[in-house]
């Protein structure tokens, strides 16, 4: 899939509105993790070098259409300036006369961060009048927020009806890499799925199953499959209404000669926030008073052996409750295996959301081929669904 990217020329002096994803965590009024800010720097730098007058628009949190100071993007503007040394201004609105005045006074290469677009209820309604009002002060629009591309909002999709529009560098990179894995993976292709729920991954499984050589299932969703196989899973998370799906999937995989790897052993505890004691138990014989909260060492070893033989690996969903050190080792082992596979030429792609957070916190983000910035967006992309924030830029 190819997108209409930034033009080579013609941006000098142009007033360009860039949709970024600056939905970053704040602590004590300051940005506590600037990963998402850094992800957009290539696009912003390219526009600065071209002499564009840049305004950045984003959402932050869930202010529910009301002005909420705790969700202001002002701290993000400060962090962007600290991070880059650039002169970054902040505007207390995202549309209207205040924005128009600030943009009119901006110099080529300048940067403005506009206030949280979700302070307006019209944003999430994709209101055409609001989208037009966002567009009024500008000459062009750049969509760079892959992680928001699955939302048909005014600042991601609606605005493209009112301005010449282009895909930013981050958006193009995401679509190119994820599209290659989704549509033309080099085989053997291993799909690793984890996280809490089977229901979150049904669309991905359905769309990719015919391309997959090995399906690895860990995390909370594994217990629905283990239950479908007749296992005793104690108090582990099970989606009762998805047991039938699990049974059918296992049968279909067998008919297609697709290997399905489920955990052989499990790290079990009293609760996700438990500090101990923990037990390593067979995955189909978990004591009734315990719940499975991570894959065990035998499972991690088996999953790692499979990864070592792959040419493409897509991983979406942690192997356990990685936020708790007691249940983080399985996720760390998989991340380490991806690092080793990457060094041998395997294309390793980590889906966004919790998986990206896990590999980032464990120090593996730069040890794999690509870590997606999109959580829900990457899932919908791998389901084969058209994303509203991408469709206006698709060339083929």
N, C-alpha and C positions, 0 to 999 in steps of 0.2 A: 504494500500500500504506500503510495507516494502522496505527499501533501504539498500544497502551495506554500512554500517557505518565504522567508524575507527576500525582498528584491535586492539585486546587486547594487543598484543605484537609485537615486531619486528620493532619498530619505532626508537629505540635508535640510534643516530648518523646519521639517514637517512636525506637526503636533501629533504624537503617536500615543495612543492609549494601549497599555499592555495589561492583559488579564493574567495575573500571577496567582499563585497559591501561597499566601503568607499566613495561613492558618496554623500558626506556631504556638507551642506552649509558652505561657507566661508564668513567672514566679516573682512575687513581690514587685510587680509592675515592670519587669524586664524580661526579655526573651531568654528562655532557659535552654532552648535547642534551636540553632539557626540553620539546620540542615535544609529546610525548604527554601530559605532565603538564598543559600548558596547555590541551590539547584538552578536558579534563574539567572545567575550572574553572566553566563555566556550570552544570553539573549540581550540583557541590559547593556553589557559591554559592547556588543556589536552595534546596537542602536546609538550608543554614545559616540563610538568611533565614526559612525555615519553622519553625525551632526544632527540627529533627531532631538526634538524636545519631548522628553519622556515623562509620561504620567503612569503610575502603577496603581491598579485597582484590584482589590481582593476582598474576601470575606474573612472573618475571624470569629470562631465560636458560633453560638446559636442565640443571637440576640432577639430572635422572633419578631423582626420588623420594627424594633424600637431602639432608640438611642440608648445605649448601655455603656457607660464609661469604662467598665471593666473589659469590654471587648474593643476598645479603641485600637487603631493601628499605629498610633503615635510611637509606642515603644519599638515597633518594628522599623519605623523610619529611622529612629535613633540607632538601632542595631545595624541596619544597612549602611549607614554612614560610618559607624565604627569599623565595620568589617572591611569596607572598601577604601575609606578615605575620601570618598566622593562627597560633593556638596548635595545633600538630600533635604528637600523641603517637605513640609507636611501641610495638607489642606484639610480643614475640619468638615468637609463635605465631599461627596463623590459626584455631584452634578449641580447644575444651576449657576447663578452669577458668581459665587465665590470661586468655583472651579474655573469658570471662563476667564475671570480676571487674573488668576494665578497663572493659567496657561498662556494668556496673552503676554504676560511679562517675562515668561521663561526664556532663557537663552539656549542656543544650540548646545546639546550635550548635557543639559540640565536634567534633574530628576525630581519629580514630585511624587509623594505617596499620598493617595487620596484616602479619605475615611472609609470605614467599613461599609461595603455596599449592602450588607444585610441589615443595616439600620433602616432600610426602606422595605416594606412588605412587598412592593412591586417586583423586587429582584427575583425572589423565588417563584413568583407567579409568571415570570417571563412576560411582563406587561410591555406591549409594543411602545406605548407612549413613554414609559420609563426608559426603555432601551434607546429610544430616539433622543431623549434628554441626556443620557449618558454620552451619546455620540456627538452632540452639537458642537462642543469646543474643539473637536479633533479632525485631523485630516486622514487618519488611518487607524486601524485596530490590529493588534497582534494578540493571538490566543496562545499562551504558553503554559497554561495550568492544566496539564494532563489529569491531575488528581481531581479536578472539578469538571472534566469533560463529559462525564456521564450525567450531568445535570443540565436540563434545558432551562437555564436561567437567563435573565436579561443580559448579564455581563459575560456570559459564556457563549450563548447562541443567538439571542435576539438581536444583539447589537450589530451582527454581521449584515443585517439587512440595510444598514444605514451608513456603512463606511467601507472603503476598500479594506479587505481583511486578509491577514496572513497568519500562518502557523509559525510560532517561535522555535528556536533551536531545541529547547527541551522537549516540546511537544513532538517535533519531527523525530528526535532521537528515540523517544519512547515508542512511537508508532512503528518506526523502522525495526527496532530490536524485538519488540513484543510481536510485531506482525510476522517476522521471520520465524520465531518460535511457534506461533499459532498456525501459520499456513505452510511453512516449509522447513520443519525441524530436521536437522541432520540426525540420523539414527545410528545407534540405539537412542531412543528418546525416553527419558524417565520423568514421570509426573509425580511429584511429592506433594501430598495434601495433608494438612493438619488443621489446627484450630478447633473450635468447639463443636460446630454443627455440620452435619451432612448436608442439611438443606441449603447452606450457604454455597456449597460447591457442586450442586447437582448440574447446573448449567455448564460449568467448566468441564465436568466429567463427560457430559453428553456430547459436547462439541469436540473434545480432543481425543476421545477414547479410540477412534479409528486410527489415530496417528501414534498412539502410545505403545511402547514395547513392554514397559514395566510401570505398574501403578503402585506407589508406596503410600500407605495410609497410616498416619499417626495422630497425635493429639486427641482431643476429646471425641472427635468424630469416629475414631477407631472402634470405640466401644459399641456403637450401633452395629458395626459389621461383626465384631466378635460375638455379640448377642445373637445376630442372625445365624452364626455358625453353631449356636447352642452353648456358648460359653457362659460361665458365671462371672459377672463383672462387678459384683458387690454394689456399692453405692455410686458407681461411676456414671457419668453423664450418658444417657441413652435417649435418642429420639424414637419413641415407640412407633410413631406414625411413619418412620422412614426405614423400619426393619424390612419391610417388603421391597423397598427400593434397593436396599443393600443386598438382599438375596438375589434379586434380578440382575444386579450389576455383577456380582460374583459369577453368576451363571453365564452372562454374556461375555465376560472377560475370558472365561474358560473356553467358550466356543470360538473365540478369536485368537486363542493361544497367547493371551496377554497375561503375563505374570503379575499377580497381586500379592504384595508383601504387607502383612499385618504384623504388629508387634508380637514377638514370642514371649517377652516378659515386660513387666510394668513396674514403675516406681509408684507405690501406693502410700497414701497417708490419710489422716482424718479429714482434712479440708484443704482447699487451695492456699490458705494463709498459714498452714501448719509449719512450725519450726522443728517438728520431729515428735516422736520417732517416725522413721519411714521404713518401709519394707519393700524388698524386691521380690515379686511374686509372679507365677505364671499368668499370662494375660487372660486365660480362660478359667482361672481358679482364684479369683480375687476374693479374699474374705469378705463376708457380708457387711462387716462394720467399717470397711475401708473403701476408698475410691482411687481409681487410677489417675495419676496427675503428671506422669511423664513416661516416655518409653524407657525400658530397661537397657542394661548394657548389651545383652544378647541381641535385642532388637536394633540397637544403634550399630552394632557390628554388622549385622545382616544388611541393613539399609546402606551402610557405608560401602560394603562390597559391591552392591548393585550400582551405586553412584560411580565407583571406580571404573566400571565398564561402559559408561555412557558417553555419547558424543554431544547430547543436549540434555540439560536438566532444568526443569521448571519447578520451583518450590513456592507453594502458597499455603501458609498456616504453620505455626510453631508446633513442635512435638510435645509440648507440655506447658505448664504454667511457668513460663520462663522468668516472669517477674520475681518469682520466689526462688532464691538460690538452691533450695532443696530440690526443685523440680526443673532446673535449667540445663542439666547436663546433656539430655537427649538433643535438645535444640542446638547446643554448642557442638556436639559431635557431628551433627548433620552439616552445620556451617563449616566446620573444619574439613569435612569430606568434600564439600563444594570447593573450598579453597584449593585442596590438593588436585581435584579434577580440573579446575581452571588452569592450574599451572601446567597441566599436560595437554591443554588445547581444547578441552570440553567447553562448550558454551553454557554458562550457568546463569540463570536468570531468577531473581528473587522477586516475587510479587510484593506489592506495597503493604500498607497497614501494619499489623502486628509483626509479620515476618520481617519487614524492613526495619522496624524498631528493634527487633531481637538481634539481627545481624549487626546493626549499628551499635547497639549498646555493648555487644560482645567483641567489637573491633574487627569485624569481617566485611564491612561494607565495601572496602576497596580491594578485597581479595577475591571477589567474584566478578563475572563479566558485566553484570548490570543489576542494579537494585532499582526497582520501579518506584516512582513517587506516588503512584496511585494505588489506593486500597480498593474501594468499590469500583473505581474506573478500570483497574486492571482485571478484576473479576469479570465485569461485563464485557470487556474487550475479548477476553479468552472464551467467553460464552458465544462470541461471534455476533454480538448485538451492535447495531450502529450507535455510536456515541454522539449526542447532539452537538457537543463542543468540538468535534472533529469533522463531522460530515461536510460543513461548508468549505473545507480545504482539500477534500479528497480529489486527486487528479485521475486516479485509475482504480 
